[in-house]
């Protein structure tokens, strides 16, 4: 008999926009197929694989039905590379993540943040997005490619202020799908005034299991359910790192807490329809 926590009755047909697997330069619980199987066992039928090292579009295509990928625009794929976006779209990828390990915000944080210790082991060159509060011009072609293919533009490890700069221009250039990754992690410097501006852009915010394990309870992503519009909240668990529990242990308790905060019907909608609709045309 399994000792895994029981899932809520509504927990099926769910979507996760943020799943890590191996191969990776960071320790992961399993490879793509093992990770997808573990997610399916917890009620997820749609999964997005993410890798700080670059593209997962090719890997997703080999991992089975309902699995999608994308590309992280770190230095190892050329940073602000519209070609990387075009190739990802051509291979069926759905998310373009802005710099993570290459972001200035991330690089400044890893030197002192104990929760990011493992990330210090991967040294990538910096990729700048904004200068003096203005978007750097090399990102314009990236945004145009994201808009042309109706992809999700995700904030990666940019600060809240940097995210607002590029999301504002992205909206102006026709990007329809905006996603703020793990917004309440301390090193990203979430502010209520930034939240108001992101809300005005109809930017979606990601609720996640691993980020909530890294934050004090008062700063968990679940706290967004009290103020940020529910139709703009989606799920990206950020699971896969060996320093955190596997899905069989982590998913059910988190879903129960989500249900406690918003009710079963709203929780089911967030985990299924709302999250899937952000991902797919």
C-alpha distance (Angstrom), angle and dihedral (degrees) to the residues before:
residue distance angle dihedral
X1 . . .
X2 3.82 . .
X3 3.80 117.9 .
X4 3.81 91.3 -158.4
X5 3.82 115.9 123.6
X6 3.80 114.5 -96.9
X7 3.79 117.4 -103.8
X8 3.81 120.6 -128.9
X9 3.81 113.7 -96.6
X10 3.81 91.4 -110.9
X11 3.83 94.2 53.5
X12 3.79 101.4 110.8
X13 3.78 134.3 99.1
X14 3.80 89.6 31.6
X15 3.82 128.6 158.8
X16 3.81 128.7 -141.1
X17 3.81 117.0 -165.5
X18 3.82 97.0 -171.1
X19 3.81 122.1 48.9
X20 3.81 127.6 149.1
X21 3.81 125.2 -152.8
X22 3.78 140.6 157.4
X23 2.97 144.6 -51.3
X24 3.78 87.5 69.3
X25 3.77 139.7 130.5
X26 3.80 86.0 -122.8
X27 3.83 124.8 66.1
X28 3.83 112.8 -90.9
X29 3.79 133.2 -177.1
X30 3.79 95.8 -125.1
X31 3.77 148.0 -17.7
X32 3.79 123.6 -85.6
X33 3.79 97.4 -82.6
X34 3.80 94.3 42.8
X35 3.78 90.8 48.6
X36 3.79 94.1 48.0
X37 3.82 90.3 48.8
X38 3.82 90.1 51.4
X39 3.79 90.6 51.2
X40 3.80 93.0 47.6
X41 3.80 89.1 53.4
X42 3.82 87.5 59.4
X43 3.81 94.9 52.2
X44 3.81 102.2 -90.1
X45 3.79 116.7 137.1
X46 3.82 96.3 169.5
X47 3.81 121.7 49.4
X48 3.81 133.6 173.2
X49 3.80 117.2 -151.6
X50 3.81 116.3 -146.7
X51 3.81 128.8 -168.7
X52 3.80 125.8 -177.9
X53 3.80 86.4 -150.1
X54 3.81 94.7 69.9
X55 3.79 135.8 -89.0
X56 3.79 128.6 22.3
X57 3.81 96.0 173.8
X58 3.81 91.9 99.3
X59 3.80 93.1 45.3
X60 3.79 92.7 48.7
X61 3.79 91.3 53.5
X62 3.80 88.9 58.3
X63 3.81 95.8 43.2
X64 3.79 99.8 71.7
X65 3.77 143.4 -97.8
X66 3.78 116.9 -30.3
X67 3.81 94.1 23.7
X68 3.79 118.8 121.7
X69 3.76 135.5 178.8
X70 3.76 141.6 -170.7
X71 3.77 141.4 179.1
X72 3.81 134.0 -87.0
X73 3.81 110.6 -144.6
X74 3.79 97.7 -137.9
X75 3.79 123.5 141.6
X76 3.80 92.7 -88.4
X77 3.83 90.9 70.3
X78 3.80 94.7 38.4
X79 3.80 100.3 -89.7
X80 3.81 108.7 -118.1
X81 3.80 94.0 31.3
X82 3.81 118.4 154.3
X83 3.81 87.2 -175.3
X84 3.81 89.6 61.9
X85 3.80 89.0 52.6
X86 3.80 92.7 48.0
X87 3.80 92.9 49.9
X88 3.79 92.1 46.6
X89 3.79 91.2 51.5
X90 3.80 91.3 47.1
X91 3.80 90.4 54.1
X92 3.80 93.1 50.3
X93 3.81 99.2 -97.2
X94 3.79 116.3 154.7
X95 3.83 108.2 -170.8
X96 3.80 132.0 58.4
X97 3.78 110.4 -164.3
X98 3.78 118.5 -159.0
X99 3.83 116.6 -131.5
X100 3.78 116.8 -47.8
X101 3.81 113.3 167.1
X102 3.81 89.1 17.4
X103 3.79 96.4 52.7
X104 3.80 117.8 110.4
X105 3.80 88.7 -131.6
X106 3.79 91.9 55.9
X107 3.79 94.2 44.4
X108 3.80 91.8 51.6
X109 3.80 91.7 48.7
X110 3.80 100.7 48.7
X111 3.78 93.0 65.2
X112 3.79 92.7 66.1
X113 3.82 110.6 12.7
X114 3.83 110.8 98.1
X115 3.81 92.1 -159.3
X116 3.82 89.5 62.5
X117 3.80 97.8 50.6
X118 3.83 95.4 119.1
X119 3.78 91.2 51.9
X120 3.81 90.4 63.0
X121 3.80 87.7 72.0
X122 3.80 92.4 67.8
X123 3.79 110.6 68.9
X124 3.80 112.8 -167.4
X125 3.78 126.2 168.4
X126 3.81 117.1 -101.9
X127 3.79 121.1 -95.1
X128 3.79 115.4 -160.8
X129 3.79 122.9 -148.5
X130 3.81 104.0 175.3
X131 3.80 137.7 24.6
X132 3.79 119.8 -160.6
X133 3.77 92.0 -13.7
X134 3.81 93.3 -51.8
X135 3.80 126.7 109.9
X136 3.78 114.0 -109.9
X137 3.83 110.3 -115.0
X138 3.81 95.9 -124.0
X139 3.80 88.3 72.0
X140 3.80 93.8 62.6
X141 3.81 93.8 81.1
X142 3.81 90.0 46.8
X143 3.80 91.0 54.7
X144 3.78 91.4 46.7
X145 3.81 90.7 53.3
X146 3.81 91.6 48.3
X147 3.81 89.6 50.8
X148 3.81 93.8 46.0
X149 3.80 91.6 55.8
X150 3.82 95.8 36.9
X151 3.79 92.1 -124.2
X152 3.79 128.6 162.5
X153 3.80 113.4 -100.2
X154 3.81 108.8 -150.4
X155 3.80 125.8 -167.6
X156 3.81 98.4 -131.8
X157 3.80 109.7 -172.4
X158 3.79 97.9 -26.5
X159 3.78 116.8 131.3
X160 3.78 118.1 -103.9
X161 3.82 89.8 -105.3
X162 3.81 93.1 50.4
X163 3.78 90.0 46.7
X164 3.78 90.7 54.3
X165 3.82 91.4 51.2
X166 3.80 95.3 53.0
X167 3.82 96.0 36.4
X168 3.81 90.7 53.9
X169 3.80 90.8 54.9
X170 3.79 91.5 41.3
X171 3.80 90.7 57.4
X172 3.80 90.1 48.3
X173 3.81 89.5 53.7
X174 3.79 94.3 49.8
X175 3.81 104.7 -95.5
X176 3.81 105.1 153.9
X177 3.80 102.5 -176.4
X178 3.82 117.7 61.8
X179 3.80 124.0 172.7
X180 3.81 128.6 -174.6
X181 3.81 108.8 -152.5
X182 3.83 119.3 -139.1
X183 3.82 90.2 -24.5
X184 3.79 98.8 -173.8
X185 3.79 99.7 54.1
X186 3.79 103.6 124.8
X187 3.79 97.7 -124.7
X188 3.83 91.5 59.2
X189 3.83 90.4 62.0
X190 3.80 101.3 -135.7
X191 3.81 112.6 -162.4
X192 3.78 129.9 -174.5
X193 3.79 91.5 -123.8
X194 3.81 89.1 53.7
X195 3.79 89.0 49.3
X196 3.78 90.0 54.1
X197 3.80 91.3 52.2
X198 3.81 93.0 46.8
X199 3.79 89.9 48.9
X200 3.80 89.1 54.1
X201 3.82 88.1 55.6
X202 3.84 90.6 51.7
X203 3.81 88.4 -119.7
X204 3.79 114.4 170.2
X205 3.80 119.4 -130.9
X206 3.78 124.0 -144.4
X207 3.79 122.2 -126.2
X208 3.79 110.8 -156.5
X209 3.77 142.6 -176.9
X210 3.81 100.6 -144.7
X211 3.83 94.5 44.2
X212 3.80 88.1 53.5
X213 3.78 89.6 54.2
X214 3.82 89.0 54.2
X215 3.80 96.0 48.6
X216 3.80 131.3 69.5
X217 3.83 110.1 -106.2
X218 3.78 93.2 -102.5
X219 3.81 90.3 58.1
X220 3.80 99.3 43.9
X221 3.78 119.1 131.1
X222 3.79 87.5 -117.4
X223 3.78 86.8 69.8
X224 3.80 87.5 72.7
X225 3.80 88.6 71.8
X226 3.80 88.2 74.2
X227 3.80 96.4 58.3
X228 3.79 115.9 5.6
X229 3.84 114.0 80.5
X230 3.80 110.8 -91.6
X231 3.84 92.3 -136.2
X232 3.82 87.1 61.6
X233 3.83 95.8 52.2
X234 3.80 120.3 94.3
X235 3.79 136.6 169.4
X236 3.79 127.7 -102.8
X237 3.78 109.7 156.5
X238 3.84 97.6 -168.8
X239 3.80 87.9 -148.8
X240 3.77 127.8 154.6
X241 3.80 104.5 78.7
X242 3.79 113.2 122.1
X243 3.80 90.4 -133.9
X244 3.80 89.2 70.3
X245 3.83 132.9 53.3
X246 3.78 123.3 -83.3
X247 3.81 119.2 -106.2
X248 3.82 92.2 -97.8
X249 3.81 89.0 65.4
X250 3.79 102.2 30.5
X251 3.81 108.5 41.2
X252 3.81 104.1 61.2
X253 3.83 98.5 50.7
X254 3.80 90.9 47.4
X255 3.81 91.9 49.4
X256 3.81 90.5 49.8
X257 3.80 89.6 54.4
X258 3.80 91.3 48.2
X259 3.80 89.0 50.7
X260 3.80 91.0 49.5
X261 3.79 91.0 54.2
X262 3.81 101.9 43.7
X263 3.81 106.8 13.8
X264 3.79 130.6 -105.6
X265 3.81 97.2 -80.9
X266 3.80 95.2 49.9
X267 3.81 91.4 43.5
X268 3.79 91.5 52.2
X269 3.80 91.8 48.3
X270 3.80 92.6 49.7
X271 3.80 93.7 48.5
X272 3.79 95.1 45.7
X273 3.78 121.0 19.0
X274 3.81 101.9 23.5
X275 3.79 95.9 45.6
X276 3.80 94.8 42.3
X277 3.80 92.5 47.6
X278 3.80 91.9 55.6
X279 3.80 90.0 53.3
X280 3.78 103.1 42.8
X281 3.82 133.6 51.2
